[in-house]
Amino acid sequence: MAGVGRFGALHARVWRELGAQIVGLCDVDERRLADVAAGLGVAAVSGDLPSLLARVEPDVVVVVSDEATHADLTVTALEAGCHVFVEKPLALSGAEAWRVSAAAAAVGREVVAGQISRFAAPYVRMQQTLRGGGIGRLCALRLRRDFSRQWFLSFGDRVHPVWESCIHDIDLAVSFAGRPVQRVSAVATRAAEDEAPSVVSALLEFRGGVIATVESAWLVPDSAPRTLAGALALDGSIVAEAEVLGSDGILRQRLVADNLVEWTRSGTVVPDLSLWPEEDGTVGGALRREVAYAIDVFLGRRPADRVPLQEVCWGVEAAEAVVTSLAAGAPVEVPDRGPSTGRGR
């Protein structure tokens, strides 16, 4: 495990619950590293990944560190002969993403990126309906994801917000379209007087004609219901909507639904029943399915078809283009890396 913050510790729990043995932990925060290692009973710890890999020789490295370190740590693990699960984003540039892809191909190891939305039940159902021809030919996508303002103020300067919020929906758009993006136009507002853009709207034009709008606002107030009360409880809200528009029908989804609401003395909660809910003492939902998928890929039980690395690289390129378009105030063309393996949407 490379990175043992809150989400890293949650990952450790899920991997263990699915039968993996954690043989080493790595983190630059020595106090946090010692606490998590004691709780998990793991003796091998280090602040330096290469030295730890040499000591424990793992089969898999799970990268759950700060976003800017993902690509380098993944390549380090690959070159040590390990498969890698790396949390989103895979990298912070298209060039770095394709470097990871090339490194994986060179050593014959698999990389699974933690694009958890691909494993959330509503999106899985939408994908199945689309691929089964239930709404005809894909024409357009509308995707929106709003986060609590307090989250933006607490860690919004760690990385551009596009890499925290929009990357989820950009990846979903790529997964639905099955093709790379060719052109991006993005705008943002600084009306909230933050140092980084808290509201972003982007238009993605895919090769083959599909278009997608991706929007994100980090302005959900504290009075909104808490939505992440599962195995990893976070104060705050994620409010998301998705629409898939086809020639013969439309699919619509809302992340925050009112099918279960809890009004308590501590506030209003819409419990997480999708991402990482507690189920009979274990972590369930999308995170469990994602980790189970990665284990099966690493053991050769199934192909890497749910999160193809090529599609993840396309998503990183598109996200980078959004950031570039925001800075330039103009549309950005995404490089054509040759024929895609699109699924003929």
C-alpha positions as CSV (number, residue, x, y, z in Angstrom):
1,M,0.0,0.0,0.0
2,A,1.5,3.3,-1.1
3,G,-0.4,5.9,0.8
4,V,-2.3,5.2,4.1
5,G,-4.5,8.3,4.5
6,R,-8.2,7.9,5.1
7,F,-8.9,6.4,1.7
8,G,-5.7,4.4,1.8
9,A,-6.8,2.8,5.1
10,L,-10.2,2.1,3.6
11,H,-8.6,0.4,0.6
12,A,-6.5,-1.7,3.0
13,R,-9.6,-2.9,4.7
14,V,-11.3,-3.8,1.4
15,W,-8.3,-5.6,0.0
16,R,-8.0,-7.6,3.2
17,E,-11.7,-8.5,3.2
18,L,-11.3,-9.9,-0.3
19,G,-8.4,-12.1,0.8
20,A,-5.3,-10.1,0.0
21,Q,-2.4,-10.2,2.4
22,I,-0.9,-6.7,3.1
23,V,2.9,-7.2,3.4
24,G,4.1,-3.5,3.4
25,L,3.0,0.1,3.9
26,C,4.5,3.2,2.5
27,D,3.8,6.9,3.4
28,V,5.7,10.1,3.9
29,D,3.7,10.8,7.1
30,E,5.7,8.8,9.6
31,R,3.2,9.2,12.5
32,R,0.2,8.2,10.3
33,L,2.2,5.3,8.9
34,A,3.0,4.0,12.3
35,D,-0.6,4.2,13.5
36,V,-2.0,2.4,10.5
37,A,0.7,-0.2,10.5
38,A,0.0,-0.9,14.2
39,G,-3.7,-1.2,13.5
40,L,-3.2,-3.6,10.6
41,G,-0.4,-5.6,12.2
42,V,2.0,-4.9,9.3
43,A,5.7,-4.8,10.2
44,A,7.3,-3.7,7.0
45,V,6.9,0.1,6.6
46,S,8.9,2.8,4.8
47,G,8.7,6.4,3.5
48,D,10.4,5.2,0.4
49,L,8.7,2.9,-2.1
50,P,11.7,1.4,-4.0
51,S,13.4,0.3,-0.8
52,L,10.1,-1.2,0.6
53,L,9.5,-3.1,-2.7
54,A,13.0,-4.6,-2.5
55,R,12.3,-5.9,1.0
56,V,8.8,-7.4,0.6
57,E,8.6,-8.2,-3.1
58,P,4.8,-7.9,-3.4
59,D,2.5,-9.1,-6.2
60,V,0.5,-5.8,-6.3
61,V,1.1,-2.2,-5.3
62,V,-2.0,-0.2,-4.4
63,V,-1.3,3.5,-5.0
64,V,-3.5,5.8,-2.9
65,S,-1.1,8.7,-2.4
66,D,-1.4,12.4,-3.4
67,E,-2.5,12.9,-7.0
68,A,0.8,14.4,-8.2
69,T,2.7,11.2,-7.2
70,H,0.5,8.6,-8.9
71,A,2.3,8.3,-12.2
72,D,5.8,8.0,-10.8
73,L,4.8,5.6,-8.1
74,T,3.0,3.4,-10.6
75,V,6.0,3.3,-12.9
76,T,8.3,2.5,-10.0
77,A,6.0,-0.4,-9.0
78,L,5.7,-1.7,-12.5
79,E,9.5,-1.7,-13.0
80,A,9.7,-3.8,-9.8
81,G,7.6,-6.4,-11.5
82,C,4.3,-5.6,-9.7
83,H,0.8,-5.2,-10.9
84,V,-0.7,-1.8,-9.9
85,F,-4.0,-0.5,-8.7
86,V,-3.8,3.3,-8.7
87,E,-6.5,5.7,-7.5
88,K,-7.8,8.4,-9.8
89,P,-6.4,10.3,-11.6
90,L,-3.9,7.9,-13.2
91,A,-1.7,10.9,-14.0
92,L,-1.9,14.7,-14.3
93,S,-1.1,14.9,-18.0
94,G,-1.7,12.8,-21.1
95,A,2.0,12.3,-21.6
96,E,2.4,10.9,-18.1
97,A,-0.6,8.6,-18.5
98,W,0.8,7.1,-21.8
99,R,4.2,6.7,-20.0
100,V,2.4,4.5,-17.5
101,S,0.7,2.6,-20.3
102,A,4.0,2.0,-22.0
103,A,5.7,0.9,-18.8
104,A,3.0,-1.6,-18.2
105,A,3.3,-3.0,-21.7
106,A,7.1,-3.2,-21.4
107,V,7.0,-5.4,-18.3
108,G,3.8,-7.4,-19.0
109,R,2.0,-6.2,-15.9
110,E,-1.6,-4.8,-15.5
111,V,-2.6,-1.4,-14.3
112,V,-6.1,-0.8,-13.0
113,A,-7.1,2.8,-12.4
114,G,-9.6,3.5,-9.6
115,Q,-12.3,5.1,-11.6
116,I,-14.9,3.9,-9.1
117,S,-18.0,5.3,-10.9
118,R,-17.6,2.6,-13.5
119,F,-18.5,0.1,-10.7
120,A,-21.5,2.0,-9.2
121,A,-24.7,0.1,-9.8
122,P,-26.6,2.9,-11.6
123,Y,-23.8,3.6,-14.1
124,V,-23.3,-0.1,-14.7
125,R,-27.0,-0.5,-15.5
126,M,-26.9,2.6,-17.8
127,Q,-23.8,1.1,-19.6
128,Q,-25.5,-2.2,-20.1
129,T,-28.7,-0.6,-21.5
130,L,-26.7,1.5,-23.9
131,R,-24.5,-1.4,-25.1
132,G,-27.6,-3.6,-25.5
133,G,-29.1,-1.1,-27.9
134,G,-31.9,0.0,-25.5
135,I,-31.8,3.6,-26.4
136,G,-30.4,3.3,-29.9
137,R,-27.3,5.2,-31.1
138,L,-25.6,7.4,-28.5
139,C,-25.9,11.1,-29.4
140,A,-24.9,13.1,-26.3
141,L,-24.1,13.0,-22.6
142,R,-24.9,15.4,-19.8
143,L,-22.9,14.9,-16.6
144,R,-22.9,17.1,-13.4
145,R,-21.2,16.6,-10.1
146,D,-21.3,19.2,-7.3
147,F,-19.2,19.0,-4.1
148,S,-19.4,20.7,-0.7
149,R,-17.9,24.1,-0.5
150,Q,-16.0,23.2,2.7
151,W,-14.2,20.4,0.8
152,F,-12.9,22.9,-1.8
153,L,-11.7,25.3,1.0
154,S,-9.9,22.5,2.8
155,F,-8.1,20.8,-0.1
156,G,-8.9,22.7,-3.3
157,D,-5.4,24.0,-3.7
158,R,-3.8,20.5,-3.5
159,V,-4.6,19.9,-7.2
160,H,-6.7,21.6,-9.8
161,P,-10.4,20.9,-9.1
162,V,-10.8,19.3,-12.5
163,W,-8.7,16.4,-11.3
164,E,-10.8,15.9,-8.1
165,S,-14.3,16.3,-9.5
166,C,-14.6,16.5,-13.3
167,I,-12.3,13.5,-13.8
168,H,-15.1,11.2,-12.6
169,D,-17.5,12.4,-15.2
170,I,-14.9,12.7,-17.9
171,D,-14.1,9.1,-17.4
172,L,-17.8,8.1,-17.5
173,A,-18.2,10.0,-20.7
174,V,-15.2,8.2,-22.2
175,S,-16.6,4.9,-21.1
176,F,-20.0,5.5,-22.6
177,A,-18.6,6.9,-25.8
178,G,-15.9,4.3,-26.1
179,R,-13.8,6.8,-28.1
180,P,-11.2,9.5,-27.4
181,V,-12.1,13.2,-27.2
182,Q,-10.9,15.4,-30.0
183,R,-11.8,18.9,-28.9
184,V,-12.5,20.6,-25.5
185,S,-14.0,24.0,-24.7
186,A,-14.1,25.0,-21.0
187,V,-15.1,28.0,-18.9
188,A,-15.0,28.7,-15.2
189,T,-16.1,31.4,-12.8
190,R,-14.2,32.8,-9.9
191,A,-17.4,34.5,-8.6
192,A,-16.9,32.7,-5.3
193,E,-13.6,34.5,-4.8
194,D,-11.5,31.4,-4.4
195,E,-8.0,31.1,-5.7
196,A,-8.9,28.2,-8.0
197,P,-12.0,27.8,-10.1
198,S,-14.9,26.5,-8.0
199,V,-17.3,26.2,-10.9
200,V,-16.3,24.6,-14.2
201,S,-18.3,23.8,-17.4
202,A,-16.8,21.9,-20.2
203,L,-17.9,20.7,-23.6
204,L,-16.2,17.5,-24.9
205,E,-16.4,16.6,-28.6
206,F,-15.6,13.0,-29.2
207,R,-14.3,11.5,-32.4
208,G,-17.3,10.1,-34.2
209,G,-19.7,12.9,-33.3
210,V,-20.9,12.3,-29.7
211,I,-20.8,15.4,-27.5
212,A,-20.7,15.6,-23.7
213,T,-21.2,18.4,-21.2
214,V,-19.3,18.0,-17.9
215,E,-20.1,20.5,-15.1
216,S,-18.8,20.8,-11.5
217,A,-19.4,23.3,-8.7
218,W,-17.9,23.2,-5.3
219,L,-20.6,25.3,-3.8
220,V,-22.9,22.9,-2.0
221,P,-23.7,24.6,1.4
222,D,-23.2,23.0,4.8
223,S,-27.0,22.8,5.1
224,A,-27.2,20.1,2.4
225,P,-27.7,16.5,3.5
226,R,-24.6,14.5,4.1
227,T,-24.2,11.8,1.4
228,L,-21.1,9.9,2.4
229,A,-22.0,8.1,5.5
230,G,-20.8,4.6,4.5
231,A,-17.6,2.8,5.6
232,L,-15.7,6.1,5.2
233,A,-17.9,8.8,6.6
234,L,-17.2,12.3,5.3
235,D,-19.0,15.4,6.4
236,G,-20.4,17.0,3.3
237,S,-22.2,16.2,0.1
238,I,-21.8,15.0,-3.5
239,V,-24.7,15.9,-5.6
240,A,-24.5,14.3,-9.1
241,E,-26.7,13.7,-12.2
242,A,-26.1,11.9,-15.4
243,E,-28.1,11.7,-18.7
244,V,-27.3,9.5,-21.6
245,L,-29.2,10.6,-24.7
246,G,-29.7,8.1,-27.5
247,S,-31.5,8.2,-30.8
248,D,-34.3,6.0,-29.4
249,G,-34.4,7.0,-25.7
250,I,-32.8,8.7,-22.7
251,L,-31.3,7.3,-19.4
252,R,-31.3,9.6,-16.4
253,Q,-29.7,9.1,-13.0
254,R,-29.3,11.1,-9.7
255,L,-26.6,10.2,-7.1
256,V,-28.6,11.7,-4.3
257,A,-32.0,10.1,-4.2
258,D,-34.7,10.4,-1.5
259,N,-35.4,6.6,-1.3
260,L,-33.7,6.6,2.2
261,V,-33.3,9.8,4.3
262,E,-32.3,9.9,8.0
263,W,-33.3,12.9,10.1
264,T,-31.4,12.8,13.3
265,R,-30.1,15.1,16.0
266,S,-26.8,15.5,14.2
267,G,-28.5,16.5,10.9
268,T,-29.9,15.1,7.7
269,V,-28.2,12.1,6.0
270,V,-28.8,10.5,2.7
271,P,-26.8,7.3,3.4
272,D,-24.3,6.1,0.8
273,L,-25.8,2.9,-0.7
274,S,-23.6,2.9,-3.8
275,L,-20.0,3.7,-3.3
276,W,-18.7,2.0,-0.1
277,P,-21.7,1.1,2.2
278,E,-21.3,-1.1,5.2
279,E,-22.9,-4.5,4.5
280,D,-22.9,-7.1,7.2
281,G,-19.7,-5.9,8.7
282,T,-17.8,-5.6,5.4
283,V,-17.4,-2.8,2.9
284,G,-19.7,-3.3,-0.1
285,G,-20.8,-1.3,-3.1
286,A,-18.7,0.0,-5.9
287,L,-15.4,0.0,-4.0
288,R,-15.7,-3.7,-3.2
289,R,-16.6,-4.5,-6.8
290,E,-13.7,-2.4,-8.1
291,V,-11.2,-4.1,-5.9
292,A,-12.6,-7.6,-6.7
293,Y,-12.3,-6.7,-10.4
294,A,-8.7,-5.7,-10.0
295,I,-7.8,-8.9,-8.1
296,D,-9.3,-11.0,-10.9
297,V,-7.4,-9.0,-13.5
298,F,-4.1,-9.4,-11.7
299,L,-4.7,-13.2,-11.2
300,G,-5.5,-13.6,-14.9
301,R,-9.1,-14.6,-14.2
302,R,-10.6,-12.0,-16.5
303,P,-9.4,-9.4,-19.1
304,A,-9.0,-5.8,-18.2
305,D,-12.2,-4.9,-19.9
306,R,-14.1,-2.8,-17.3
307,V,-11.4,-0.1,-17.0
308,P,-9.3,-0.4,-20.2
309,L,-6.0,1.5,-19.6
310,Q,-6.3,3.1,-23.1
311,E,-9.7,4.6,-22.1
312,V,-8.2,5.9,-18.8
313,C,-5.4,7.6,-20.8
314,W,-8.0,9.2,-23.1
315,G,-9.8,10.5,-20.0
316,V,-6.6,12.0,-18.6
317,E,-5.9,13.7,-21.9
318,A,-9.4,15.2,-21.9
319,A,-9.1,16.4,-18.3
320,E,-5.7,18.0,-19.2
321,A,-7.4,19.7,-22.1
322,V,-10.1,21.1,-19.8
323,V,-7.4,22.6,-17.6
324,T,-5.6,24.0,-20.6
325,S,-8.7,25.4,-22.1
326,L,-9.6,27.1,-18.8
327,A,-6.1,28.7,-18.7
328,A,-6.1,29.8,-22.3
329,G,-9.7,30.9,-22.5
330,A,-10.0,29.1,-25.8
331,P,-10.9,25.6,-27.3
332,V,-8.2,23.0,-27.2
333,E,-7.5,20.2,-29.7
334,V,-6.6,16.8,-28.2
335,P,-3.8,15.0,-30.1
336,D,-4.9,12.1,-32.3
337,R,-2.9,9.1,-31.2
338,G,-4.1,6.9,-34.1
339,P,-7.1,4.6,-34.7
340,S,-9.2,4.1,-31.6
341,T,-10.7,0.8,-30.5
342,G,-14.0,2.4,-30.0
343,R,-17.0,0.2,-29.5
344,G,-19.0,1.6,-32.4
345,R,-21.4,3.9,-30.6
